[in-house]
Amino acid sequence: MSLDLWQRGCERLAIELPEQQFTTWIRPLPPADITDEGEAGAVASLRVPNRFKLDWIRSQYGARIESVLSELAGKPVRLELSLAPRDTAPVTSGFITRPGTGRASAGQPVSAGQILAEVADRPAQVAANGHIPVNGHPAEPGFSPPAPRATVAHLPPAANRHRLNSALTFDNLVAGRANQMARTAALHVAGAPGAMYNPLFIYGGVGLGKTHLVHAVGNALLADNPNARVLYLHAEQFISDVVKNYQRKTFDELKAKYHNLDLLLIDDVQFFAGKERTQEEFFNAFEALLAKRAHIIMTSDTYPKGLVDIDERLTSRFDAGLTVAIEPPELEMRVAILLAKARAENTPMPEDVAFFVAKNVRANVRELEGALRKVLAYAKFSHKEISISLAREALKDLLSIQNRQVGVENIQKTVADFYKIKVADMYSKKRPASIARPRQIAMYLAKEMTQKSLPEIGELFGGRDHTTVLHAVRKIGGERHKNTELNQQLHVLEQTLKG
């Protein structure tokens, strides 16, 4: 009876949830054990393979599962989640597939992709069932794995060589619209590495949290599987390794280090530009890792097609998985970051002070953290309460530089240089798209980065009406959230203007 209720609940969830979410998080779960408690309702006890999935299912799908089961049962059903013992045999997923998709139901033959979805993160259980895991992920029955790797004596233990910063986790990553898509994709990878979004390419300007995000994925995977081979490094370290091994003619060592990982996290791949041998070795490592269902996460300051002096073979592969942007944090997110960081320092910050700092520090998270440290240090050394006046005093040098550097004239010159037009075109009545578009972008930046009013900005753009400026601000602001290329250009301009 309980299995029937659970399967009917799965049918409903399969219809209500987006297919990707259902396949990743719900389908792999074993059937819940439903206990009838009479008039008090019922309890659905569900065991999940790891802590990460337990927390994610509880926060993202727990209420939905309870609601569906309660409706079908005609009385309240409470969901209880617990961790499945690692040494038990795997339980066949109790979730049936979406109606009409032609996919297998529980108990019928399934494809390799379905097996991967159903038992990802349970290599020990899969091995116990006779299916041979490949790189921590199961292979379909009948698959012949590569020959066992010989032990490499010079490799240090996995736990000592991952180079992860254990302080950078999902728990202390402030979420907001600016990083929502990248964070969601990273959570999916942490929960089921090798299953989807491979490779994951995260791009954005400096100090926006790309590095924090990749460390969070590595730390989440190691928390679930301490023996996983995870490696984080900056692109320059890979370049250095290539040079060293090229000089020594020891490329077997390079392959042993990079081709046998479960998860490779690499920062700032734009540094590979112009380095042909490095690109060749990274291409080889890239192909080797993907072939064995290992996961690769990369970061860059621009999207794959925007990378220069990098072989097209690489950029096309960078773009083959999922490419997501991290944008500069919006005001509310900047405030949330300041409040969270201040709490972490055991020095709560008043909200009005957080808003004051956030309004004046817009460039990136790193600059925001620097401003916070200045305010906290100033309060500590002066033995004063944190207030707006104290923050203004602590940040006077930063505010002075900003006020001096970011003016409408500076914005006009910077934008004109960027789009290769004349500064005089900013004031002219010319209206071709090659001029009108940069002019609108300059108006938008003038409104965002200065204290000038719309009429004042219009006057500085050749005596234009304030409605023209308002139209430009709304147009560029609206497009920014939809057009990744425009957003990247705007971020480059903002970074340049911030100096």
N, C-alpha and C positions, 0 to 999 in steps of 0.2 A: 504493500500500500504506500509506504513511504517513498519507495523507488518510483512508483507511478506519479506521485505528487511532484517529486523532484524533476522527473522528465517533462511533465507538463509545464512546470515552471521554466525549464530550459527552453522549451518551445516558445513560450511567451517572450523570454529574454532575447532569444535569437531574432525575433521579429522587431522588438522595441529598440535594441541596442544597435549602433553602427557595426557593420560586419567586422571591421578591423578590431574593435574593442572586444566583441564577443569571441572572436577567434583567439585573441592573445590572452585574455584574462579569464574568461568564463569556461570556454570549451575544455581546457586542460584539467579542470577540477574533477575530482572523483565524486561519486554520488554522496549526498549528505545523508546522515543517519537521522531520521525524523522520529522523535519521541512524542507521543500523544500524552498531554497532561490534563485531559478532560476539559472541564469548563475553563480552566486557566489558559488553554490554548495548546501550543505545541512548540517543541524546540528542534531546530534543524542544526545538527552538529556537523561541521564541515572541517576536514583536515586539509591543510595546504602545505606545500613542500618546503617553504622557507619564510623567514620573518618578513622579508621585503614584500612578498606577495600577500602575506597575511595583512600587513598594514595597509597596502594599496587597495585590496579588495574590500576591507572593512570601511575605509574612508570614501572610496569612489562608488562601490556597488552594494554595500551592505544594506542600506535603506531600501534600495530598489528590489533586491532579492527578497527581503522580508515582506515588502508590500505585495509582490507578485504571489508569493507562497501563501500569504494570509488571505488574499482574495480568492485563490483557487481552493483553499482549505475551508473557507467560510468561517474562520476564526483566527485570532492572532497567532502568528508564527514568529518566534524569536530566533535569530541567527547567532550561533556560537561558533567562533573560529578558533582553531588550535593548530599547532605544528604537528605534522606527521612525523613519526619516528623515521630516522634516516635508514635504518636497517631493515625496514619492512619491505615486502614485495610491492610493486606498483599496483594500484587499483585502476581498472579500466575506467576511463572517463564516462560519467553518467549523462553527459550532455549530448543530445542529438542535434543534428545540424539543421540549418535553416531549410524550411520547406521549399521544395522546388529547385534546390541548387544542384541536386544530383550527387551530393557528397554522402559518404557512408554514415550510417547510424552507428550507435554504440553496439559493439559486438560483431560488426562486419569488417571486412578488410579495409584498410585505409592506406593512403599514400604516404610517402616519406615525409612530405611537408606536414601532414596531419599528425604523424607520429612525433615529429619535431615539436609541434605546437603542444601536444598533449603531455610530453614528458620532459620538456626543457627544464633544466635546473635539477633533474633527478637522475644523474648518471649512475649513482650507486644502485638505485633501484632498478634501472634499466639493465645494468650488468647482471643483477641477481636474477633477472627474468630471461637472461640468455641473449639479449640484444646487445650488440657491441657498441659502446659509445665512442664517438669520434670527437676528440678535443672537448670532451665534456658534454657533448650533445649526442643523442641517440641516432643510430642509422637504422634504416628500414631493414626488416628481416631479409636475409640473402645478400646484403651488401658486404663486399669484401673490403675491409679496412686496409690501409697501408701497413707495411711491415712495421713492427714495433721499433721505436727509435732507440738507438743506442744511448746509453747514459753518457752525457757530456761532462767530463770531470771538471772543466773550468767554469761551469755555470754555478753561481751561488744559489742557495735555496730560494724558491720562489718568493717566500715571505720577506726576504731581505733585499730583493732587487726590484721591487715594483716602483720605487721612487715616488710614491703617492704621499700627499700631505693629508694625514688622517683628520685634520681639523676641517677640511673642506668636504662637507656632506650635503645631502639633500635637505636634511633637517635645518641647517642654518643658511640655506640659500633662500633669500627673499624672492617670492614669486610675484609676478606682475604681468601686465600686458606685454611689456617689452621682451620678456624671456619666456612667455607662456608656451609657445610652440616648441622651442628648443628644449625646455625643461620636460615637457610631456614626452617628446621623442627620446630624451635621455633616460627617462624613467622606464619606458618600454624596453630599451636596450638593456638596462640594468636588470630588469625582470626576466628577460628572455634573450640573452646574448646570442647572436648568430641567426636569430629567427627572422628579423625584419629590420628595415632601415640600415642596411649594411652596404656600403659604409655610411656613417652619419657624418655630414660635413656641416660644421657650425661656423658661421662667419659674422663679423662685426668689428667695430673699432676697438681701440685699446681700452682696457679697464672696464669692460661691460659685463664680465663674469664668465667668459668662455672657459678659462682655465678652471675656475671653481666647478663648473658643470662637469667637465671631463674627469676631474678628480673625484667628484661625487659618484659618478658611474663606477669607477674603479673601486672605490671604498665600499660601495653597496655590493658589488660582486664578490669582493674578498670577505665581506661579513657573512655572506651566504656560503661561500666556498673558499676557505682559507688556502687551499692548495691550488687555486686557479693561477695560471701564469698570466699576470697582468704587468704591463710596463707602461709607465708614463715618461715622456721625454719631450724636450724642445727640439724642433727641427735641426737646430745647430748641433745638437748632440749626435743626431743621426749622421749629419755631414761629417762631423769629427770622426765618428766610427768608420765611415767609409774611407776617409783619407788614411786613417791609421792602418786599416786592413789592406788597403791598396798598396801602401808602402811596404808592408810586411808580406804581401801576397798570401794573406790568410783569410780568404773569403769564406771558407768553411765555418770559421768562428762567427763571422757576421750572420751567416745563414742560421747557425745554431742559436744565436741570440734572438733573431727577429722572426724566423720562420716557424717557431714552435710555440708561439704565444696563444693564449685564449682571447686576450683583449689587448690591442695596441692603441694607446692614447698619445697622439702627437700634436703638439702646439705649433702654430705659425708655419704652415707648410709653404707659405709664400717665400720663405728663405731658400727654398730649393731652386729658385729662379736662376737660370744660367749655369747650373751645375749639372752637367750631362751625366757624369758617372754616378753621382748621388741619385739622380732621377732614375737611372737604369736599375740601381740596386733597390730603390724603394718600390719601383714597379714590380720587380721580382718578389719582394717581400709581400707586397700587396696581393699579388696573384696567389702566392702560396697560402696566405692566411685565409683568403676568401674560399679557396678550394677546399679547405678543411673546416669550413664554417666557423672560423674565428671571427671576431668582430673588430672593426677598425673605426675609430672616431678621430676626426681631424678638425683643427680650427685654422682659421685664416682671417686676414683683415679684409678680404673681399670674396665674392662668390667665385665658384670654379672658373666660369668663362671670363672673369675679370682678371685672372692670374696671367702675368706676362712672363715670357721666357721659360715656360714650362711645357714639356712635351704634350701634344694633344692626346696621346695615349693615356697619360695620367689624368688630365683634366676631364676627359670623357668618363673615366672610371670614378673620379671624385663625384661627378654629377649623377652617377648611375643609381645611387642609393637614395638618401634623403638629404636635401640641402635646406638648412633653416638659418634664419638670421636672428641675432640678438641686437635689439635696438637700444638707443639711449633710454634710460628709465624715465618714465613720465613723473610728474610732480608727486603724485600720491605714492608711487613706488619709491621715490627718493626719500620721502618722509618715513615710510615704513622701514627702509634700510637703516636710516639714522637711528630710529627708535630701537630697532633690533640690535644694532651694533652697540648702542649705549647700554642697553640691558646686559649684553654680554660682558661689558666692562664694569658691571655692577654700579653704574652711575646713570640712573634714569634721567632722560632728557624731557623737559616740558614740550608739549606738542607745538606751542607757538614758536619756540626756538627751533625745533626741527623744521617747521615750515619756512622760517626765515632763512636757515642755512640751505634748504632744498631749493628755494627760489633763486638763490644767488650762486649755487654751484650746480651746473647743469650738464657738464661735459660727460662724466662717466662715474662709475661706482668708485673707482680708485681715488679720484679727486675728492669725492664725497667723504670717503673714509679718512683721507688726509685732513680735510676740514674738521671732521669730528674730533680727530686726535688733538688738533690745535685747540679747539674749544675746551675739551676735557682737561688738557694740560694747563691751559690758562686758568680755568676755574680752580684746579688743584693748587697751583703755585700761588695764586692770589687769595686763596681762601675765601672765595666768593661763590654765591649761588649762581647756577647757570641761568642766564636770562638773555633776552635779545640784545640788550646793551653790551653785555659781556661778550656775546658771540660777535657782535659788530666790532668790538675792540680787538678780539682775538684774530679776526679775519681781515683786519683793515688793510694789510698789504695785498691780500688776494683780491679784495673788493676794489682797491685802488687800481690794481693792474687791469682788472676787467673793465672798469669804467673808462680807463685810458685807452685800452686796446679796441674794445668792441663799440665802434660807432658806425653810423649809417654809411659814412664815406669809406670806412675800412671794409665794410661788408660789400659795398658796390665794387670796390677795386678787387677784392678777393674773388667774388663771383665772376666778374668780367675776365679776370685772368684764368679762372678755372674753365670757363666756356669759350675762351679765346675770342672775346669781342672787345670793343673799345669801351672804356669807362663812360665816354660821352654818350654811348648808346643807352645808358641807364636813364639819361634825362631827355633823350630825343623822343620824337613822336613816331619813329619808325615802328612798324608792327609786324615784320616777318617773324615767323616762329623761332628762327635762330636767335632773335634778339628779344622778342616778347617773353619767351619762356624763362631765360636767365633773369630778366627784369622782375618777373613774378616771384622767382625764387629769392631774389635779393630782398624784395618787399616782405616776403614771408619771414626771412631770417631777421630782418630789421624789427619786425613786430615781436618775434620770439626772443631776441637777444638784447634788445635795448628797452629803455623806458619811454621811448617816443610814442606819442599818440598817432592814430591813423592820419589825421590832417597834417601833422608834422612830417610824417613819413612821406605822404603824398607831395608835400611841398619840396622835399629833398629829391624827389624823383621827377623833376621838371614841372612842378606845379600841378600834379594830378589830383583829382578829387579823392576824398577819403573813401568813397564807395569803390573806386578802382583798386585801392589798396586792400580793402576788405574782401573783395572778390578774389584777389590774388592769394591772400592768406588762407581763405577757405578752400580754394582750389588746390593749392599745393599741400595744405595740411591734410585734406581728404585723400589725395593721391598717395601721400607718403605711406599710409598704412596698407595700401594695396600694391604699390609698385616697389619691389625690392631694390631695383636699380636706382630709382630716384632716392629712396631712403638711404642707400649707401652713399650716394653723392652728397646728400644733405649732411650726413654724419661726417664725411671727410671735410666739408666746408666748416661745420661747427667746430671740429677739432682744430682746424687751421686757425680759425678766428680766436679760439680760446688760447692759442699759443702753446 
